[in-house]
Amino acid sequence: GYTVRLCVMMLRGYVSTPEDIEGLMEFCRANDVGQCTIRPIRTAYAPKDSKAARFVREHAPTDDELAAINAYIGENAAWIDSLDDDFFPQSASDPS
């Protein structure tokens, strides 16, 4: 069988608060989504004056929103696994 994986780009006003994340997780549970990855939107290689870069500047979650989401996930998510300690130093792979 297949496992559905959902990848979500966080946008201010859409997915940018702990409540938005909880709603997203409820959606995942209701629709048998096996994995969900959430990342803030970022400009990659777009010129700073491009439409894409302007959109990201206007819609990227703020540092405070990201901190609130990180705190929420830290308090409510279940730690599943980490990469091998040979790949990451202990400080980067330790969930505590």
N, C-alpha and C positions, 0 to 999 in steps of 0.2 A: 503494500500500500504506500500511499504518498502522505507526506506531512506538509501541511500548508505553512509557509513562512511569510509573515507580513513585515515589510520594511517601511517605516514611517519617518518622514522628514518633519521635524517639529517646526511649526510656523506660529508666530504670535497671533493670538486670536482664534486659532484652530486647535492646535495641540501644543500648549505652552504652560499648562498648570497641572498640579497634582490631580485635580478633578478631571481634567482632560485625559490624563493617563489612566485613571481608574475607569473612565468611560470606554477608553480604548481596550483595556483589559477585559471589561465586560463583553464588548463586541467580540474579542478573540475567543473568550470562553463560549459564547453563544453560537459561534460559527466554526468551532472545532479547529481553530488556528493553533498549530503546535508550537510555533516559535514566533516571537515578535521582537524586532530590533527597532529601537527608537534613537534617532540622531537629530541634533539641531542642524538646520539648513546652514550651509556655508558656501562661500564662493570658492571655486577651485582655481581655475585659471582664467576666469573672465576678466577682461580689462576693467579697471575701477569705474570707468565712465559708461560701461555697458548697461543695457536694460536689466540683464540678469543680476549684475552686482548691485544696482539700485534696489531691485526687488528684495534681494537678500538683506541689505541694510535696513530696509523698511519693515521686514517681516521676521527677521531672526529673533528668537527668544532672547530676552535680556539676561544678563549675568544673574540677577536676582531670581528670575523665573527658572533658570537652569539649576541654581542652588536649591531652590524649593523642590524641584523635581528629583534632584539627586538625594536630598534628605528623605523625601517620600519613598523613593525606591529602596534606599538603605533600610528604612523602617518596615517596609511591607513586602519586599521581594524575597524569594527563597534562593539562597546560594545553591547553584547546581554543580558547577565544576570550574576549574581553572586550567590554564595551559601549564605545561610542564615547567617547573622551576628553573630548569636549565635554559629555557627560552626567555623567561622574564625573571628579574631579580625578585627575591622574596617580598620586598616591600610593595611591588607592583601586583603580585598575584595573591596577596593575603587579604581575605575579605574582611578582616576585623579592623 
